[in-house]
Amino acid sequence: MPRSSRNPTPTISGQLESLLGYAWPFPGRPPKHDLSTWAVTDDWPGHVPVTEAEIEVFERWFADLFDELFGPTP
């Protein structure tokens, strides 16, 4: 029969509360995230330079995904 500990480990919320000094989550209604008010902007230049080393990293890391999407390389 396992023994019960005298001082149970506090929950993550309890640990956070002891660190912050106040309860988490903050009291009150959470903020609304209305996606219709979000705006996406593209301020990248027309041409983004990419090195051969960067291409090789992507090809090695995502090889399985690229093969699945575009077919194996000949």
Biopython code that builds the backbone (N, CA, C, O; Angstrom):
import numpy as np
from Bio.PDB.StructureBuilder import StructureBuilder

atoms = [
    (1, "MET", "N", (0.845, -1.177, 0.000)),
    (1, "MET", "CA", (0.000, 0.000, 0.000)),
    (1, "MET", "C", (0.896, 1.248, 0.000)),
    (1, "MET", "O", (1.742, 1.398, 0.882)),
    (2, "PRO", "N", (0.717, 2.140, -0.983)),
    (2, "PRO", "CA", (1.557, 3.323, -1.055)),
    (2, "PRO", "C", (1.246, 4.294, 0.079)),
    (2, "PRO", "O", (0.107, 4.422, 0.528)),
    (3, "ARG", "N", (2.295, 4.967, 0.520)),
    (3, "ARG", "CA", (2.116, 5.967, 1.570)),
    (3, "ARG", "C", (1.654, 7.284, 0.958)),
    (3, "ARG", "O", (2.039, 7.631, -0.158)),
    (4, "SER", "N", (0.842, 7.998, 1.685)),
    (4, "SER", "CA", (0.445, 9.320, 1.219)),
    (4, "SER", "C", (1.440, 10.334, 1.774)),
    (4, "SER", "O", (1.842, 10.258, 2.935)),
    (5, "SER", "N", (1.822, 11.261, 0.945)),
    (5, "SER", "CA", (2.787, 12.256, 1.385)),
    (5, "SER", "C", (2.101, 13.278, 2.282)),
    (5, "SER", "O", (0.915, 13.568, 2.129)),
    (6, "ARG", "N", (2.867, 13.810, 3.209)),
    (6, "ARG", "CA", (2.302, 14.781, 4.146)),
    (6, "ARG", "C", (2.102, 16.135, 3.480)),
    (6, "ARG", "O", (1.127, 16.832, 3.761)),
    (7, "ASN", "N", (3.018, 16.504, 2.605)),
    (7, "ASN", "CA", (2.923, 17.775, 1.891)),
    (7, "ASN", "C", (2.723, 17.485, 0.413)),
    (7, "ASN", "O", (3.695, 17.259, -0.308)),
    (8, "PRO", "N", (1.471, 17.487, -0.052)),
    (8, "PRO", "CA", (1.260, 17.193, -1.472)),
    (8, "PRO", "C", (1.882, 18.283, -2.338)),
    (8, "PRO", "O", (1.938, 19.451, -1.953)),
    (9, "THR", "N", (2.343, 17.878, -3.505)),
    (9, "THR", "CA", (2.931, 18.823, -4.454)),
    (9, "THR", "C", (1.851, 19.781, -4.925)),
    (9, "THR", "O", (0.781, 19.344, -5.351)),
    (10, "PRO", "N", (2.116, 21.097, -4.853)),
    (10, "PRO", "CA", (1.092, 22.041, -5.311)),
    (10, "PRO", "C", (0.899, 21.948, -6.822)),
    (10, "PRO", "O", (1.805, 21.560, -7.559)),
    (11, "THR", "N", (-0.278, 22.304, -7.253)),
    (11, "THR", "CA", (-0.576, 22.297, -8.683)),
    (11, "THR", "C", (0.217, 23.398, -9.373)),
    (11, "THR", "O", (0.787, 24.269, -8.716)),
    (12, "ILE", "N", (0.248, 23.353, -10.682)),
    (12, "ILE", "CA", (0.935, 24.387, -11.446)),
    (12, "ILE", "C", (0.311, 25.757, -11.155)),
    (12, "ILE", "O", (1.023, 26.749, -10.998)),
    (13, "SER", "N", (-1.021, 25.800, -11.085)),
    (13, "SER", "CA", (-1.690, 27.065, -10.780)),
    (13, "SER", "C", (-1.298, 27.566, -9.405)),
    (13, "SER", "O", (-1.087, 28.763, -9.212)),
    (14, "GLY", "N", (-1.199, 26.649, -8.444)),
    (14, "GLY", "CA", (-0.795, 27.025, -7.094)),
    (14, "GLY", "C", (0.638, 27.521, -7.051)),
    (14, "GLY", "O", (0.943, 28.480, -6.341)),
    (15, "GLN", "N", (1.516, 26.878, -7.802)),
    (15, "GLN", "CA", (2.907, 27.320, -7.859)),
    (15, "GLN", "C", (3.002, 28.719, -8.482)),
    (15, "GLN", "O", (3.738, 29.577, -7.995)),
    (16, "LEU", "N", (2.248, 28.934, -9.565)),
    (16, "LEU", "CA", (2.261, 30.232, -10.225)),
    (16, "LEU", "C", (1.712, 31.308, -9.303)),
    (16, "LEU", "O", (2.243, 32.418, -9.258)),
    (17, "GLU", "N", (0.664, 30.994, -8.575)),
    (17, "GLU", "CA", (0.082, 31.956, -7.640)),
    (17, "GLU", "C", (1.078, 32.318, -6.546)),
    (17, "GLU", "O", (1.174, 33.484, -6.163)),
    (18, "SER", "N", (1.823, 31.335, -6.039)),
    (18, "SER", "CA", (2.799, 31.637, -4.995)),
    (18, "SER", "C", (3.958, 32.469, -5.539)),
    (18, "SER", "O", (4.516, 33.295, -4.818)),
    (19, "LEU", "N", (4.323, 32.260, -6.802)),
    (19, "LEU", "CA", (5.388, 33.059, -7.400)),
    (19, "LEU", "C", (4.940, 34.490, -7.685)),
    (19, "LEU", "O", (5.675, 35.440, -7.418)),
    (20, "LEU", "N", (3.721, 34.640, -8.232)),
    (20, "LEU", "CA", (3.236, 35.956, -8.607)),
    (20, "LEU", "C", (2.714, 36.752, -7.418)),
    (20, "LEU", "O", (2.817, 37.978, -7.390)),
    (21, "GLY", "N", (2.162, 36.060, -6.452)),
    (21, "GLY", "CA", (1.567, 36.741, -5.313)),
    (21, "GLY", "C", (0.091, 37.042, -5.507)),
    (21, "GLY", "O", (-0.523, 37.677, -4.649)),
    (22, "TYR", "N", (-0.491, 36.604, -6.610)),
    (22, "TYR", "CA", (-1.912, 36.781, -6.854)),
    (22, "TYR", "C", (-2.399, 35.626, -7.710)),
    (22, "TYR", "O", (-1.619, 34.908, -8.336)),
    (23, "ALA", "N", (-3.716, 35.472, -7.716)),
    (23, "ALA", "CA", (-4.312, 34.318, -8.403)),
    (23, "ALA", "C", (-4.177, 34.445, -9.915)),
    (23, "ALA", "O", (-4.224, 35.540, -10.475)),
    (24, "TRP", "N", (-4.011, 33.313, -10.549)),
    (24, "TRP", "CA", (-3.987, 33.237, -12.004)),
    (24, "TRP", "C", (-5.038, 32.249, -12.425)),
    (24, "TRP", "O", (-5.087, 31.186, -11.806)),
    (25, "PRO", "N", (-5.865, 32.467, -13.384)),
    (25, "PRO", "CA", (-5.878, 33.617, -14.272)),
    (25, "PRO", "C", (-6.409, 34.856, -13.566)),
    (25, "PRO", "O", (-7.019, 34.769, -12.501)),
    (26, "PHE", "N", (-6.169, 35.999, -14.174)),
    (26, "PHE", "CA", (-6.635, 37.236, -13.585)),
    (26, "PHE", "C", (-8.152, 37.207, -13.490)),
    (26, "PHE", "O", (-8.819, 36.658, -14.368)),
    (27, "PRO", "N", (-8.696, 37.788, -12.442)),
    (27, "PRO", "CA", (-10.156, 37.816, -12.337)),
    (27, "PRO", "C", (-10.757, 38.680, -13.443)),
    (27, "PRO", "O", (-10.129, 39.631, -13.910)),
    (28, "GLY", "N", (-11.945, 38.351, -13.847)),
    (28, "GLY", "CA", (-12.628, 39.125, -14.873)),
    (28, "GLY", "C", (-12.760, 38.359, -16.168)),
    (28, "GLY", "O", (-12.295, 37.226, -16.286)),
    (29, "ARG", "N", (-13.387, 38.976, -17.120)),
    (29, "ARG", "CA", (-13.650, 38.364, -18.415)),
    (29, "ARG", "C", (-12.387, 38.399, -19.272)),
    (29, "ARG", "O", (-11.685, 39.411, -19.291)),
    (30, "PRO", "N", (-12.087, 37.308, -19.984)),
    (30, "PRO", "CA", (-10.905, 37.312, -20.843)),
    (30, "PRO", "C", (-11.116, 38.249, -22.032)),
    (30, "PRO", "O", (-12.257, 38.523, -22.403)),
    (31, "PRO", "N", (-10.040, 38.740, -22.630)),
    (31, "PRO", "CA", (-10.197, 39.636, -23.776)),
    (31, "PRO", "C", (-10.799, 38.895, -24.964)),
    (31, "PRO", "O", (-10.588, 37.695, -25.144)),
    (32, "LYS", "N", (-11.539, 39.626, -25.754)),
    (32, "LYS", "CA", (-12.148, 39.046, -26.950)),
    (32, "LYS", "C", (-11.152, 39.094, -28.095)),
    (32, "LYS", "O", (-10.469, 40.099, -28.295)),
    (33, "HIS", "N", (-11.072, 38.020, -28.834)),
    (33, "HIS", "CA", (-10.183, 37.942, -29.984)),
    (33, "HIS", "C", (-11.051, 37.867, -31.229)),
    (33, "HIS", "O", (-11.331, 36.786, -31.747)),
    (34, "ASP", "N", (-11.470, 39.032, -31.698)),
    (34, "ASP", "CA", (-12.314, 39.112, -32.878)),
    (34, "ASP", "C", (-11.429, 39.129, -34.114)),
    (34, "ASP", "O", (-10.809, 40.143, -34.432)),
    (35, "LEU", "N", (-11.375, 37.989, -34.814)),
    (35, "LEU", "CA", (-10.491, 37.859, -35.969)),
    (35, "LEU", "C", (-10.888, 38.765, -37.125)),
    (35, "LEU", "O", (-10.064, 39.038, -37.998)),
    (36, "SER", "N", (-12.126, 39.236, -37.152)),
    (36, "SER", "CA", (-12.543, 40.097, -38.261)),
    (36, "SER", "C", (-11.876, 41.459, -38.199)),
    (36, "SER", "O", (-11.847, 42.172, -39.202)),
    (37, "THR", "N", (-11.338, 41.840, -37.043)),
    (37, "THR", "CA", (-10.681, 43.141, -36.921)),
    (37, "THR", "C", (-9.180, 43.050, -37.189)),
    (37, "THR", "O", (-8.510, 44.082, -37.241)),
    (38, "TRP", "N", (-8.640, 41.858, -37.359)),
    (38, "TRP", "CA", (-7.213, 41.690, -37.601)),
    (38, "TRP", "C", (-6.893, 42.094, -39.042)),
    (38, "TRP", "O", (-7.707, 41.901, -39.945)),
    (39, "ALA", "N", (-5.717, 42.650, -39.242)),
    (39, "ALA", "CA", (-5.252, 43.016, -40.571)),
    (39, "ALA", "C", (-3.903, 42.351, -40.815)),
    (39, "ALA", "O", (-3.024, 42.373, -39.953)),
    (40, "VAL", "N", (-3.749, 41.765, -41.986)),
    (40, "VAL", "CA", (-2.494, 41.126, -42.365)),
    (40, "VAL", "C", (-1.833, 42.005, -43.417)),
    (40, "VAL", "O", (-2.436, 42.343, -44.436)),
    (41, "THR", "N", (-0.586, 42.366, -43.150)),
    (41, "THR", "CA", (0.135, 43.205, -44.104)),
    (41, "THR", "C", (1.388, 42.478, -44.566)),
    (41, "THR", "O", (1.955, 41.665, -43.836)),
    (42, "ASP", "N", (1.805, 42.775, -45.763)),
    (42, "ASP", "CA", (3.003, 42.183, -46.341)),
    (42, "ASP", "C", (3.963, 43.313, -46.657)),
    (42, "ASP", "O", (3.787, 44.039, -47.635)),
    (43, "ASP", "N", (4.982, 43.455, -45.818)),
    (43, "ASP", "CA", (5.943, 44.518, -46.054)),
    (43, "ASP", "C", (7.313, 43.968, -46.439)),
    (43, "ASP", "O", (8.327, 44.653, -46.298)),
    (44, "TRP", "N", (7.337, 42.730, -46.924)),
    (44, "TRP", "CA", (8.592, 42.134, -47.385)),
    (44, "TRP", "C", (8.952, 42.733, -48.741)),
    (44, "TRP", "O", (8.070, 43.140, -49.496)),
    (45, "PRO", "N", (10.232, 42.786, -49.046)),
    (45, "PRO", "CA", (10.615, 43.258, -50.379)),
    (45, "PRO", "C", (10.199, 42.241, -51.442)),
    (45, "PRO", "O", (9.929, 41.079, -51.139)),
    (46, "GLY", "N", (10.155, 42.700, -52.683)),
    (46, "GLY", "CA", (9.744, 41.814, -53.772)),
    (46, "GLY", "C", (10.656, 40.615, -53.932)),
    (46, "GLY", "O", (10.187, 39.522, -54.249)),
    (47, "HIS", "N", (11.947, 40.796, -53.721)),
    (47, "HIS", "CA", (12.915, 39.720, -53.864)),
    (47, "HIS", "C", (13.596, 39.493, -52.510)),
    (47, "HIS", "O", (14.195, 40.411, -51.950)),
    (48, "VAL", "N", (13.503, 38.275, -51.993)),
    (48, "VAL", "CA", (14.148, 37.931, -50.729)),
    (48, "VAL", "C", (15.312, 37.001, -51.048)),
    (48, "VAL", "O", (15.092, 35.896, -51.544)),
    (49, "PRO", "N", (16.542, 37.422, -50.776)),
    (49, "PRO", "CA", (17.686, 36.573, -51.099)),
    (49, "PRO", "C", (17.744, 35.338, -50.209)),
    (49, "PRO", "O", (17.522, 35.416, -49.001)),
    (50, "VAL", "N", (18.043, 34.201, -50.822)),
    (50, "VAL", "CA", (18.165, 32.932, -50.112)),
    (50, "VAL", "C", (19.463, 32.275, -50.561)),
    (50, "VAL", "O", (19.759, 32.217, -51.754)),
    (51, "THR", "N", (20.231, 31.783, -49.599)),
    (51, "THR", "CA", (21.511, 31.154, -49.936)),
    (51, "THR", "C", (21.317, 29.682, -50.248)),
    (51, "THR", "O", (20.295, 29.092, -49.896)),
    (52, "GLU", "N", (22.299, 29.095, -50.907)),
    (52, "GLU", "CA", (22.258, 27.652, -51.197)),
    (52, "GLU", "C", (22.217, 26.843, -49.913)),
    (52, "GLU", "O", (21.544, 25.814, -49.855)),
    (53, "ALA", "N", (22.929, 27.289, -48.876)),
    (53, "ALA", "CA", (22.941, 26.572, -47.601)),
    (53, "ALA", "C", (21.541, 26.537, -46.990)),
    (53, "ALA", "O", (21.139, 25.516, -46.431)),
    (54, "GLU", "N", (20.793, 27.638, -47.089)),
    (54, "GLU", "CA", (19.424, 27.665, -46.566)),
    (54, "GLU", "C", (18.520, 26.707, -47.331)),
    (54, "GLU", "O", (17.675, 26.035, -46.741)),
    (55, "ILE", "N", (18.699, 26.650, -48.637)),
    (55, "ILE", "CA", (17.901, 25.722, -49.455)),
    (55, "ILE", "C", (18.207, 24.283, -49.059)),
    (55, "ILE", "O", (17.293, 23.467, -48.940)),
    (56, "GLU", "N", (19.477, 23.966, -48.855)),
    (56, "GLU", "CA", (19.857, 22.609, -48.455)),
    (56, "GLU", "C", (19.261, 22.222, -47.106)),
    (56, "GLU", "O", (18.834, 21.083, -46.919)),
    (57, "VAL", "N", (19.231, 23.156, -46.178)),
    (57, "VAL", "CA", (18.636, 22.874, -44.860)),
    (57, "VAL", "C", (17.160, 22.528, -45.024)),
    (57, "VAL", "O", (16.683, 21.545, -44.457)),
    (58, "PHE", "N", (16.435, 23.336, -45.800)),
    (58, "PHE", "CA", (15.018, 23.063, -46.005)),
    (58, "PHE", "C", (14.809, 21.727, -46.714)),
    (58, "PHE", "O", (13.918, 20.962, -46.345)),
    (59, "GLU", "N", (15.614, 21.445, -47.717)),
    (59, "GLU", "CA", (15.463, 20.200, -48.461)),
    (59, "GLU", "C", (15.729, 18.988, -47.572)),
    (59, "GLU", "O", (15.048, 17.971, -47.697)),
    (60, "ARG", "N", (16.702, 19.084, -46.685)),
    (60, "ARG", "CA", (16.990, 17.956, -45.788)),
    (60, "ARG", "C", (15.929, 17.805, -44.719)),
    (60, "ARG", "O", (15.490, 16.691, -44.433)),
    (61, "TRP", "N", (15.507, 18.920, -44.121)),
    (61, "TRP", "CA", (14.568, 18.862, -43.005)),
    (61, "TRP", "C", (13.167, 18.467, -43.477)),
    (61, "TRP", "O", (12.482, 17.692, -42.809)),
    (62, "PHE", "N", (12.743, 18.997, -44.624)),
    (62, "PHE", "CA", (11.390, 18.771, -45.115)),
    (62, "PHE", "C", (11.346, 17.828, -46.313)),
    (62, "PHE", "O", (10.392, 17.873, -47.089)),
    (63, "ALA", "N", (12.352, 16.978, -46.481)),
    (63, "ALA", "CA", (12.420, 16.101, -47.648)),
    (63, "ALA", "C", (11.176, 15.228, -47.775)),
    (63, "ALA", "O", (10.617, 15.107, -48.865)),
    (64, "ASP", "N", (10.738, 14.619, -46.679)),
    (64, "ASP", "CA", (9.556, 13.747, -46.742)),
    (64, "ASP", "C", (8.315, 14.528, -47.148)),
    (64, "ASP", "O", (7.514, 14.047, -47.950)),
    (65, "LEU", "N", (8.151, 15.713, -46.611)),
    (65, "LEU", "CA", (6.992, 16.534, -46.946)),
    (65, "LEU", "C", (7.051, 16.983, -48.403)),
    (65, "LEU", "O", (6.045, 16.931, -49.111)),
    (66, "PHE", "N", (8.221, 17.423, -48.852)),
    (66, "PHE", "CA", (8.356, 17.850, -50.244)),
    (66, "PHE", "C", (8.090, 16.690, -51.206)),
    (66, "PHE", "O", (7.455, 16.877, -52.244)),
    (67, "ASP", "N", (8.573, 15.501, -50.864)),
    (67, "ASP", "CA", (8.315, 14.334, -51.713)),
    (67, "ASP", "C", (6.827, 14.019, -51.767)),
    (67, "ASP", "O", (6.305, 13.633, -52.813)),
    (68, "GLU", "N", (6.150, 14.185, -50.640)),
    (68, "GLU", "CA", (4.716, 13.916, -50.591)),
    (68, "GLU", "C", (3.941, 14.945, -51.424)),
    (68, "GLU", "O", (2.984, 14.595, -52.115)),
    (69, "LEU", "N", (4.353, 16.192, -51.354)),
    (69, "LEU", "CA", (3.643, 17.256, -52.075)),
    (69, "LEU", "C", (3.978, 17.284, -53.555)),
    (69, "LEU", "O", (3.082, 17.408, -54.390)),
    (70, "PHE", "N", (5.259, 17.169, -53.890)),
    (70, "PHE", "CA", (5.692, 17.378, -55.273)),
    (70, "PHE", "C", (6.176, 16.121, -55.967)),
    (70, "PHE", "O", (6.507, 16.165, -57.152)),
    (71, "GLY", "N", (6.226, 15.003, -55.261)),
    (71, "GLY", "CA", (6.737, 13.771, -55.837)),
    (71, "GLY", "C", (8.230, 13.648, -55.609)),
    (71, "GLY", "O", (8.906, 14.646, -55.363)),
    (72, "PRO", "N", (8.749, 12.433, -55.689)),
    (72, "PRO", "CA", (10.186, 12.235, -55.456)),
    (72, "PRO", "C", (11.014, 12.901, -56.567)),
    (72, "PRO", "O", (10.554, 13.079, -57.695)),
    (73, "THR", "N", (12.232, 13.254, -56.206)),
    (73, "THR", "CA", (13.117, 13.852, -57.205)),
    (73, "THR", "C", (13.620, 12.759, -58.150)),
    (73, "THR", "O", (13.873, 11.630, -57.730)),
    (74, "PRO", "N", (13.760, 13.107, -59.423)),
    (74, "PRO", "CA", (14.196, 12.076, -60.385)),
    (74, "PRO", "C", (15.638, 11.685, -60.193)),
    (74, "PRO", "O", (16.149, 10.834, -60.922)),
]
sb = StructureBuilder()
sb.init_structure("model")
sb.init_model(0)
sb.init_chain("A")
sb.init_seg("    ")
for serial, (resi, resn, name, xyz) in enumerate(atoms, 1):
    if name == "N":
        sb.init_residue(resn, " ", resi, " ")
    sb.init_atom(name, np.array(xyz, "f"), 0.0, 1.0, " ", f" {name:<3s}", serial, name[0])
structure = sb.get_structure()
